[in-house]
Amino acid sequence: MKVRPRSLLKSAARTSTVMPLFRRSSRAVRASISCARIGLSRNAASVVSAPCGSTADIEAAFAARSRESGGGVIGIADTFITEHRDLIIALAARYRLPAIYGNRIFVPLGGLLAYSADFPDIFHRAAGYVDRILRGARPGELPVQAPAKFTLSVNLKAARAIGLALPEALIARADEVIE
């Protein structure tokens, strides 16, 4: 069953404010933040960006977000956020904030939700590109491909720990459910 990010927003915890957490120097994330603002505005939520460049920034962002009720966190998938995943997961649990991540690696470690590209599928498709290049195709003439398959991972233990009851429809759509 295909899941769309917009349906995740409707199915997830009722949040009035969402905090995208991302590396301060990331230019690529601007498009993601813009899309998040559009999608969240349709669901009557506001976006308060949290650009981070250090662990102190991450801690301050979570502390600020926790002072207001009805908030959630979106961990934008990049190397900085992934590198600091243990801290981010711990802070989300400590402040009882629902968080969704852009990489499924967060969920088995205690993260609540992840909606991410299916990396094994990407690697499999990349092998097809290697094959085409070895058969004589010019790399510059091959089309750029976006991920075609995405996975939804849910951690029910993390949901219980923050007192969040996830909708059955969301759990039913998940590709991976951690009890």
ChimeraX attribute file (.defattr): number of C-alpha atoms within 10 A of each C-alpha:
attribute: neighborCount
match mode: 1-to-1
recipient: residues
	/A:1	7
	/A:2	10
	/A:3	15
	/A:4	11
	/A:5	13
	/A:6	13
	/A:7	11
	/A:8	16
	/A:9	18
	/A:10	15
	/A:11	15
	/A:12	18
	/A:13	18
	/A:14	15
	/A:15	20
	/A:16	17
	/A:17	20
	/A:18	23
	/A:19	22
	/A:20	24
	/A:21	27
	/A:22	25
	/A:23	21
	/A:24	14
	/A:25	11
	/A:26	14
	/A:27	9
	/A:28	9
	/A:29	19
	/A:30	11
	/A:31	10
	/A:32	13
	/A:33	20
	/A:34	12
	/A:35	12
	/A:36	21
	/A:37	19
	/A:38	13
	/A:39	18
	/A:40	20
	/A:41	14
	/A:42	12
	/A:43	15
	/A:44	11
	/A:45	20
	/A:46	19
	/A:47	20
	/A:48	17
	/A:49	16
	/A:50	23
	/A:51	18
	/A:52	20
	/A:53	15
	/A:54	13
	/A:55	14
	/A:56	9
	/A:57	16
	/A:58	22
	/A:59	15
	/A:60	14
	/A:61	21
	/A:62	21
	/A:63	15
	/A:64	11
	/A:65	21
	/A:66	18
	/A:67	10
	/A:68	10
	/A:69	11
	/A:70	16
	/A:71	23
	/A:72	25
	/A:73	25
	/A:74	21
	/A:75	24
	/A:76	20
	/A:77	19
	/A:78	16
	/A:79	12
	/A:80	18
	/A:81	23
	/A:82	19
	/A:83	10
	/A:84	13
	/A:85	19
	/A:86	14
	/A:87	15
	/A:88	23
	/A:89	21
	/A:90	14
	/A:91	18
	/A:92	22
	/A:93	19
	/A:94	14
	/A:95	14
	/A:96	18
	/A:97	25
	/A:98	25
	/A:99	26
	/A:100	26
	/A:101	27
	/A:102	19
	/A:103	23
	/A:104	24
	/A:105	15
	/A:106	23
	/A:107	24
	/A:108	16
	/A:109	14
	/A:110	22
	/A:111	28
	/A:112	29
	/A:113	29
	/A:114	26
	/A:115	22
	/A:116	20
	/A:117	18
	/A:118	16
	/A:119	15
	/A:120	10
	/A:121	14
	/A:122	16
	/A:123	11
	/A:124	10
	/A:125	15
	/A:126	13
	/A:127	12
	/A:128	11
	/A:129	16
	/A:130	13
	/A:131	12
	/A:132	14
	/A:133	13
	/A:134	11
	/A:135	9
	/A:136	9
	/A:137	13
	/A:138	10
	/A:139	13
	/A:140	7
	/A:141	7
	/A:142	11
	/A:143	8
	/A:144	7
	/A:145	9
	/A:146	8
	/A:147	12
	/A:148	10
	/A:149	13
	/A:150	18
	/A:151	19
	/A:152	27
	/A:153	28
	/A:154	29
	/A:155	23
	/A:156	20
	/A:157	16
	/A:158	25
	/A:159	22
	/A:160	13
	/A:161	13
	/A:162	16
	/A:163	12
	/A:164	17
	/A:165	11
	/A:166	16
	/A:167	11
	/A:168	10
	/A:169	9
	/A:170	17
	/A:171	17
	/A:172	11
	/A:173	17
	/A:174	21
	/A:175	15
	/A:176	18
	/A:177	17
	/A:178	14
	/A:179	10
